Amino acid sequence: MHIKSETAERHTLAVIVDNEPGILARIAGLFTARGYNIESLTVSEITADKAVSRITIVTSASKPMLEQIVAQLDRLVPVHTVRDLTAEGPHVERELALVKVRGTGDHRIEALRLADVYRARVVDATTSSFVFEVTGGIEKIDKFVELMGEVGLIEVARTGIVAIARGKDAA
């Protein structure tokens, strides 16, 4: 008898919550306690009174695991809504990265040329280094960081994914 194994797929979840102390720890704890990995996690207040926050979580899970994650998140008291943006269809995902690169001579010229190709902005510069700001999809950020590794990468700081569904409806 052959048992079909479920493959893990990457999903982006948008979770709208009351902005209260401990909610992020509770959500992270829910993932940890069940052995689920969080690949990316971003949080931001989304109302003028700062009472509500949006948490964007990127995780990889099989369909049954993902259904369980969503159901458990939905049961948490301060959670208003949980949406699986990936399952719902077209959505926009972006990330921001700050990339520090050592740069002198030809390496400096090449770093600036690559930054131009990837539409990265110089946000800090010294005579021996740059800090670039680059935004885009995960693949674009990964490739930019990889290429900067060849010309003098020093350090990378990434925000994690932010995502929003396409169309007229809100999360």
C-alpha positions as CSV (number, residue, x, y, z in Angstrom):
1,M,0.0,0.0,0.0
2,H,1.4,3.4,-1.0
3,I,0.7,6.4,1.2
4,K,0.7,9.7,-0.7
5,S,2.9,12.2,1.2
6,E,1.7,15.8,1.2
7,T,4.2,18.3,-0.2
8,A,4.8,21.5,1.6
9,E,4.0,24.7,-0.3
10,R,4.9,28.2,0.6
11,H,1.9,30.3,1.8
12,T,1.6,33.9,2.8
13,L,-1.0,34.6,5.6
14,A,-2.4,38.0,6.4
15,V,-3.6,38.1,10.1
16,I,-5.5,41.1,11.4
17,V,-5.2,41.3,15.2
18,D,-5.9,43.6,18.1
19,N,-2.7,45.4,18.9
20,E,-2.1,44.2,22.4
21,P,0.9,43.0,24.4
22,G,1.8,39.4,23.9
23,I,-0.2,38.6,20.7
24,L,2.9,38.2,18.6
25,A,4.4,35.9,21.2
26,R,1.2,33.9,21.2
27,I,1.2,33.5,17.5
28,A,4.9,32.6,17.3
29,G,4.3,30.1,20.2
30,L,1.5,28.5,18.2
31,F,3.8,27.8,15.4
32,T,6.7,26.7,17.6
33,A,4.6,24.3,19.7
34,R,3.4,22.5,16.6
35,G,6.8,22.4,14.9
36,Y,5.8,24.8,12.1
37,N,8.5,27.1,10.7
38,I,8.0,30.8,10.1
39,E,10.0,31.8,7.1
40,S,9.1,35.5,7.3
41,L,7.2,37.6,9.8
42,T,6.3,41.3,9.6
43,V,4.0,43.3,11.9
44,S,2.7,46.8,11.6
45,E,-0.1,48.9,13.1
46,I,-2.7,49.6,10.5
47,T,-5.3,51.9,12.1
48,A,-4.8,55.6,13.1
49,D,-5.6,54.8,16.7
50,K,-3.0,52.0,16.7
51,A,-5.5,49.5,18.0
52,V,-5.2,47.0,15.2
53,S,-2.2,45.4,13.6
54,R,-1.5,43.3,10.5
55,I,0.8,40.4,10.8
56,T,2.1,38.9,7.6
57,I,3.4,35.4,8.0
58,V,5.2,33.3,5.3
59,T,5.3,29.6,6.1
60,S,5.7,26.3,4.2
61,A,3.1,23.6,4.9
62,S,1.1,20.9,3.4
63,K,-2.6,21.6,2.7
64,P,-3.8,19.8,5.9
65,M,-1.1,21.5,8.0
66,L,-2.0,24.9,6.6
67,E,-5.7,24.3,7.3
68,Q,-4.8,23.5,10.9
69,I,-2.6,26.6,11.2
70,V,-5.3,28.8,9.9
71,A,-7.9,27.3,12.2
72,Q,-5.7,27.6,15.3
73,L,-4.9,31.2,14.4
74,D,-8.6,32.0,13.9
75,R,-9.4,30.7,17.4
76,L,-7.0,33.1,19.2
77,V,-9.2,35.8,20.9
78,P,-7.5,39.0,19.6
79,V,-7.5,37.7,16.0
80,H,-10.0,39.4,13.7
81,T,-9.3,37.6,10.4
82,V,-6.8,35.1,8.9
83,R,-6.4,35.1,5.2
84,D,-4.3,32.7,3.1
85,L,-3.3,35.2,0.4
86,T,-1.6,32.4,-1.6
87,A,-4.8,30.2,-1.7
88,E,-7.0,33.2,-2.5
89,G,-5.1,34.0,-5.7
90,P,-3.3,37.0,-7.1
91,H,-1.5,39.1,-4.5
92,V,1.4,41.5,-4.3
93,E,4.5,40.6,-2.2
94,R,7.4,42.8,-1.5
95,E,10.5,43.0,0.7
96,L,13.0,45.6,1.5
97,A,16.7,44.9,2.2
98,L,19.6,47.1,3.2
99,V,22.8,45.7,1.7
100,K,26.2,46.9,2.9
101,V,29.0,46.5,0.3
102,R,32.7,47.1,0.5
103,G,33.6,49.1,-2.6
104,T,36.9,50.5,-3.9
105,G,38.2,50.7,-7.5
106,D,36.6,48.4,-10.0
107,H,34.5,46.7,-7.3
108,R,33.0,50.1,-6.5
109,I,32.1,50.7,-10.1
110,E,30.6,47.2,-10.5
111,A,28.6,47.5,-7.3
112,L,27.1,50.8,-8.5
113,R,26.4,49.3,-12.0
114,L,24.6,46.3,-10.4
115,A,22.6,48.6,-8.1
116,D,21.4,50.5,-11.1
117,V,20.3,47.3,-12.9
118,Y,18.4,46.2,-9.8
119,R,17.0,49.7,-9.1
120,A,18.7,49.8,-5.7
121,R,19.2,53.2,-4.1
122,V,22.4,54.3,-2.4
123,V,21.2,55.4,1.1
124,D,24.7,55.7,2.6
125,A,28.1,56.0,1.2
126,T,31.7,56.3,2.4
127,T,34.9,56.2,0.5
128,S,35.1,52.5,1.1
129,S,31.5,51.2,1.3
130,F,27.9,51.7,0.3
131,V,24.6,50.8,1.8
132,F,22.0,50.0,-0.8
133,E,18.2,49.9,-0.4
134,V,16.5,47.4,-2.7
135,T,12.9,46.4,-2.8
136,G,11.1,43.7,-4.7
137,G,10.2,40.1,-4.7
138,I,12.2,37.5,-2.8
139,E,13.9,36.3,-5.9
140,K,15.1,39.8,-6.8
141,I,16.5,40.4,-3.3
142,D,18.2,37.0,-3.2
143,K,19.8,37.6,-6.6
144,F,21.0,41.1,-5.7
145,V,22.5,39.9,-2.5
146,E,24.2,37.0,-4.4
147,L,25.7,39.4,-6.9
148,M,26.9,41.8,-4.2
149,G,28.7,38.8,-2.6
150,E,31.0,38.8,-5.7
151,V,31.9,42.5,-5.3
152,G,32.3,42.8,-1.5
153,L,29.2,42.1,0.5
154,I,29.6,43.0,4.2
155,E,26.1,42.7,5.7
156,V,22.4,42.3,4.9
157,A,19.3,43.3,6.8
158,R,15.9,42.2,5.4
159,T,12.5,43.3,6.5
160,G,10.6,40.1,5.6
161,I,7.6,39.9,3.3
162,V,4.7,42.3,3.2
163,A,1.8,41.3,1.1
164,I,-1.7,42.4,0.1
165,A,-4.4,40.9,-2.1
166,R,-5.1,42.3,-5.5
167,G,-8.5,43.8,-6.1
168,K,-11.1,45.9,-4.2
169,D,-11.5,43.9,-1.0
170,A,-9.6,44.4,2.2
171,A,-8.1,41.7,4.4
